[in-house]
Amino acid sequence: MKKYFRTLQSVLDSRWGNFQYAGTSAAQKTDRILQSSKLEDCIYRDLSRDDENLEVIQQKAASKLHSFPALSRDVFQSVYSLFPKRTDADRLTAEAQKFNAKLLDHVTEDADYPTIKSICEGRELPAYEAASEFTAKIGAQLDGLLSELGGEDGTLKTLEKLQATRNQAQQKLTELLEQMRNSVQNPTLEQAVIDAANQAESKTQQAEAVAKMVDTTARQNKAAISERVSAAVGAAAEKAKEVQTILGAWSDDAGTMEKNAVTSDYNKYLTDLNQYNTDRDFDYGAWLDRYNMLGNNLQAGLNMDAQELERYLAELQQYNTDRDFYYGQLLDEINDQTNDFGTLVDMAQLAAGYGDYRGLENLGIQLPTPSGYAGAGAGSSAGYDDEAGNPPGATDERISSEAMNILNAYMHVNPGTNSNVGQVFANRINSALSAGRISQEEADYLREMIGIAA
């Protein structure tokens, strides 16, 4: 085997240095080019159950090309399904990629394909008969097609074996590289990595060379392949028309191929069911994409290294510190406001002790109006000259608010207050009278009620 790499550094500097194997195992690969629903699989299985002729053709061809039996199923799916959907290329076997897929491309590009599609779409019997006719024609020419599509006999089988060997070598190299990264320096392990890289490079180049040779052969023989496929497609189209004519004889409308009202309802049911399955597959695909995205995001989070995690924890700790600091500031502000309010209440209570209740009123504390005062009602007034209970000479129905405040303040003076209360209220009355906030009559009335001289 040729030595492509002689040192570990040359391996790390090559395309294998950061290589991660993500291939599909041989057991997961399929020969089916087109995807199908369970209902479509059931329809095809029921139609082909007693078709001994098709079974003989497929068994004979399978010994030369194991993907051939899937060809008839894919042709049926292509002409029957409303929306044919391809399988991902990396999930296909080598023979399916290089033979079935290329043959199916020639089918869909043929001039007679739209004719077959218009007859067979959603109609299982014409679709099956057309697919069977196509398979029979292709099976009779299989040796020639294998030579034109895959080069010499057995080339496709060789390619498939090379791809399997390549995948094994790449997977082994990936495992050794991962083991080396997670261990201390080990000369034996490093030599194993070098050997595995040489093996992977050799098998990869061999598989690429054979695949390139197959593609080149197919391009060179494209005209001959198209001619063979076109003849088979033409025969399938004639078969579909023949079945359409036979079924049309049983129906009032040959275009719909419905025998009666029951068949019409059944076909409509199948169409609706097929659409339901298509929508369900689409919704499932959308859900799967979302699931995979969440899985990838979760994996990305799990793969965070210690430095990123510590940075995140540091930022989280700083956030909590800032939050605690701002919370402490808020508590201090609330406590300051509470203390300020308490100070205002204390000052208002102190002023009230001297008869000044304006501080309490400013704080929203309601003071009761003494009985026998303005608004108490006729017959309950004390010291009033008129029926409304107003002081002598008052021109309004009630005395002014300023006079009321002075009187309220006096009536709420604590009994134990010092002896200069009279002087305090005399000054207050004189000040209100001088400022015009009370009348002379209200001043005289207040002096009388309080018991002070003019």
N, C-alpha and C positions, 0 to 999 in steps of 0.2 A: 504493500500500500504506500502511496506517495506521502511523504512527510510535508505537510503544509505549514506546520508549526513545530518549532524546536524549543521554544522557551515559553514560560507562563505569560510573560509580558506580551509576547506576540499574539497569544490567544486573547488576552484582555483588550488589546488594541484592535482586534478584528471584529467582525459582525457578531461573533459569539460572546464577546465580553459582557454584554448586558442582555444576552438572549434569555427569553422566558418561553418555554414550550407551551403552546396553547392549542395544539392540534386536537382533532377528533379521533378517538380510538376506532380501531377497525370494526369493533362490535357496534358502534353507533352510526356507522356509515350506511347509506342506502343507495339502491339503484333507481329509486323513483325520482324523476326530474320534477314532476308536478305534485303539489300537495292536494289532498282530497279530504272531504268530510266523511264521517262514518256512514251517512246515508248513501253517498256516492259509492263508497266501497261495497256496501251491502247490495246496491243495484247491480254493480259489475259482477260481484260474486254470484248472484242469483242467475244472471244471464250466461255466465261462462261455465256454470256447474256441469252441464251435460254436453259441452262442446268438445267432443273427443278429437275432432280435426285440429282445433287450435292447440289442444294439449300436446298432440303428437309433434306439431311444428315447434312448439316452445321447448320440448324435451330434446329434440334433435339439435336445435340451435344452442341450447344452454351448454352443451359439451364444448362448443367453440367459444361461446361468449356468455358468461354467467348472468350478465345484466339484460340479456335479450327478453326473458319473460316479462320484465317490467315495461318493455317498449309498447306492447299492445295496451297495457293499462294506461300509460301516459298519453297515447294517441286518443284513446277513448275519453280521457279526462280533458284533453285539449279541445275536442269538438263538442263535448257534452256540457262542460261547465260554463256558467255565465261569466265567471271571472277566474280563469286559470292563474294559479300562483306558484311560482318556482321555488324549489328547495335551494337553500344556500349551497354554493359550490363546494365549500369546505366539508360539507356533510355527504358528498357524493363519492362513490367509489371511482377509481381511475377509469374503468370501462364505461361507467355511466357518464363521466365527464367527456371522454374523448369519442364515444360512439353514440350512445343514446341521445345526449344533449345536442350534439351536432346534427344528428339525423332529424331530431324534432325541430331544430331551427330551419332546416330545409323544408320540412312539412309546412310550417306556419308561413314561410316566405313563398310557397308555391302559388301559382295563379288560381288553382282550383280550390284552395283552402277556404276562401270566403263562401264558395258554393256549399261545401260540406258543412261549414259552420252554420249557415242559414238553415240547412235541413236538419241538422243533428242537435243543435243547442237546446237543451232541456228535454230532449226526446231520446230516451234510453235505447230503444230498439234500433233505430237508424244509426245511432252513434256506435253501438256495439258491432253491428254488421259492417260498418265502414272500417272500424279499427281492426276487425278480424281479417277483412279483405286486404288491408294494407299490410298487416303482419305476415299474411301468407305470401304476398308478393316479395316483401323484403327478405323473408326467410329463405326463399328460393334463390336469392342473389347474395346471401350472407357472405360467402367466400370472397366474392368480388368486392363487396363493400368493406370487408375487413382489411383487404389489401389496400384499398384506396383511402380508407380512413386511418388505419393503424399501421401501415407499412407491412412488413413481413408477418407471416402467421405467428401468433404468440407474442407480438410486441406489446399489446395492451396488458396481457397477463404479466409480462416482464416489468412493465411500468408500475403495475399495482404492487408487485413484490418489492420493487425498489423503493416505492413511497412508504410502504410499511416498515422496511429496514431503516429508511431515513428517519421516520418518526421515532422509532425506538432509539436510534443513536442520539437524536436531538433531546429526547426526554432524559436519557442517561446523563448527557452533558449538563443539562439544567440541574439535575439533582446533585451532581458532583460540584458544580459551581456554588450552589447554595450551601452545601456541606463545608466547602473551603472557606466561605465568607464567615461562617459561624464557628470556626475552630482556629486554634493557634497554628502557626506556620508548621507545615508537615510536608517534607519533600516527597514522600510516597504519594500523598494525596495530590500534590501539584503535578506529578508525573502522570497520574491517572487522568487529571483534567486535560493535560496536553494530548494524551492518547485518545481520549473521548472526542476532543475537538477535531483531531485529524480524521477520526472515523466519521463524525457528523459532516465535516466538509466534503469528504470523499463521496459519501452516499447522497448528499444533497446535490452535488455536481452531476453525479450519474443520473439521478432522477430528473434533474432539469434538462440534461442532454437528450434523454429518451423522450421526454415530453415535448421538447422543441422539435425533435425529429418527427414525431407523430403530427404535430401541428403543421409542419412544413409539408408533409405528405398530403394532408387533408387540403391545404391550400392549392397544391399543385393539381389535385384531382377534383377540384370543386365542380368543374363542368360535368365530369362523368358521374359524380355523386348526385348532382342535381337532376341529371337525366334519369337515373335509376329511381330516385325518390319521386320525381314528377310522374313517372309511369305508375308507380304504386299509388300515389295520391289520386291520379286520374281514375284508376280502377276502384278506389274507395269511394270516389264521388259517384261513379256509375252505380255502385252497390247501394249507396244511400238513396239515390233517386229511385232505384228499383223498389226498395223497401217503402219509400214514400208513396209510390204509385199503388202498391199493394194495400197499404194501410188506408190510402185515400179512397179506395173502392169501398171501404167499410164505413165511410164517414160522409156527412153532407158537405163538409169543408175539408178538402184534401190538404189545405195548408196547415190546418191545426191537427190533423190526424186524430180526431176525436170520434169514437164510435157512437156515443150517445151521451145523454146528460150526465150519467153516472161517471163515465170516463172523463168528461169535461171537469166535473168537480174534483175527481181524483188528481187529474193533471194540475189543476189549480192548487190543490193541496200540496202536491209535490213541489211546485214552484215556490209557494209561500214557505214551505218547510226548508227548502234549499236557501232561500233568502234569509230565513231566520238563522240557519247555521252559519251563513256567511257573516251576518251581523254579529253573531255570537263569537265567531273566531276573531273578528276585528276587535270587538270589545276585550276579548281575552288577550289579544296581542297588545292592546293599549295598557291593560292591567299589568301584563308581564313586563312591558317596558318600564312602567312605573316601579314595579317590584325590583327589577334589576338595577334601576337607578338608585333606589333606596339602599339596596344591598351594596352597591359600589360605594355610596356615601358612607355607609357603616364601616365597610372595609377600610376606606380611606382614614376614617377616624381611629380605627383600631391600629392602623399602621403608623400613627403619629409617633415620632421618636421622643425620647425622654426630654430633649431640649425644648421641643414645641410644647410638651405637656407642662413642663416647669414654667415656661413663659405664660401659658394660659393661667396656671395657678397663681403666678405673681400678679397678673392683671386682675384676677378675681379677688385676691387679697387686697390689692390697692382699692378696688371698687368698694369692698366691704369697709375698708378703713375710711374712705371718703364718705360713705353713707353714714357710718357711725358719727363722724365729725359733724356732718350737716344735721343729723338728728340731735346731737348735743346742742348745736346752735339754736335749733328750733325750741328745745326744752328751755334753754336760757332765756330766749325771747318771751316764751309763754310765762315763765316765772317772773321776769321783769314786769310784764303787763299785769300779772296778778298782784305783785307787790305794789305797783303804782296804783292800782284800783283800791287796794287795802288802805294805802296812805290817804287817798281821796275820801274814802269812807270814814276813816279816823278823823280827818280834818272836818268833814261835814258834821260828824257827831259832836265834835268839840264846839263847833259854831252853834249847833242846835242847843248845846248846853247853855249858851248865852242868848238863846232866843232867835238866832239867825238860821232859818231852815232852808235857805236858798240852795245851799250845797246839797242837801238831801233831795230837793226837788230836781236839781240838775242831774242827779244820778238816777232819776226816774222813780224815786220813792214817793208814793202817794201819802199825803198827810190828811187825816180826817178833819172835816169841818166841824167845829164845836157846835153843839146843839144850842138853839136859841139865837143862832146867828143868821146872816143873810141866806135866804132860800129855805129856812127851816119851817116856814109856814106861819100863817096868821094864828095868833093866840099863843104862840110859843116863844115869841121874841121877848127879849129883855133889854130895856133901855132904849127902845125905839119909839118914835113919836107917831109914825104913820102905820097903817094897817099892813104894809109890806115888810115892816121891821127894819126900815132904813133909818139912818141917823137923821137928826133934825137938819133941815136945809138941803138934804141930798136930792139932786134933780133926777138921777137915774133910778131904775127899779132896784138896783143893787149898789152897794158901795163899791169903790174901785178895787181892782186886784191888789194894788199896793197897800191899801188900808187893810184888806183882808190878810195879806202876808204879815203885816206888823202885828195884827191882833192874834193870828195863829201862833206866831213866834212867842208872844207873851204868854199865851195860854199853855204852851208846852214847856215853859221854864220850870226846871226842877225846883221843888220847894226849898231845898237846901242851898240854893244859889246865893252868893254874897249880896250884900245890901245895896250895891250900886246898880241894880237892875233897873230901877226907876230912871236913873240918870241916863243909862244906855238907851232906853226906849224913848225918853224925852228927846235925846239928840237925834234919834232915828226919825221921829215924827217931824221934828223941826226941819231936818234935811229934806224929807219927802215933800213937806209943804213948800219949802223954798224952791225946790226943783219943779213944782207944779204937778207932782204925781198924785197928790191928794188935795182935797178942798179944805177950806178953813173949817167948815162944819164937820168934815170927817176927822180933822185934827182935834177939834174940841171933843168929839165923841170918843176918840181913842184915849185922850188924856183922862176923860171921865172914867172909862172902863178900866184903865190901868191904875188910876188913882194918883195922878201927878198933876202939879199945878201948871198953868199955862206959862 
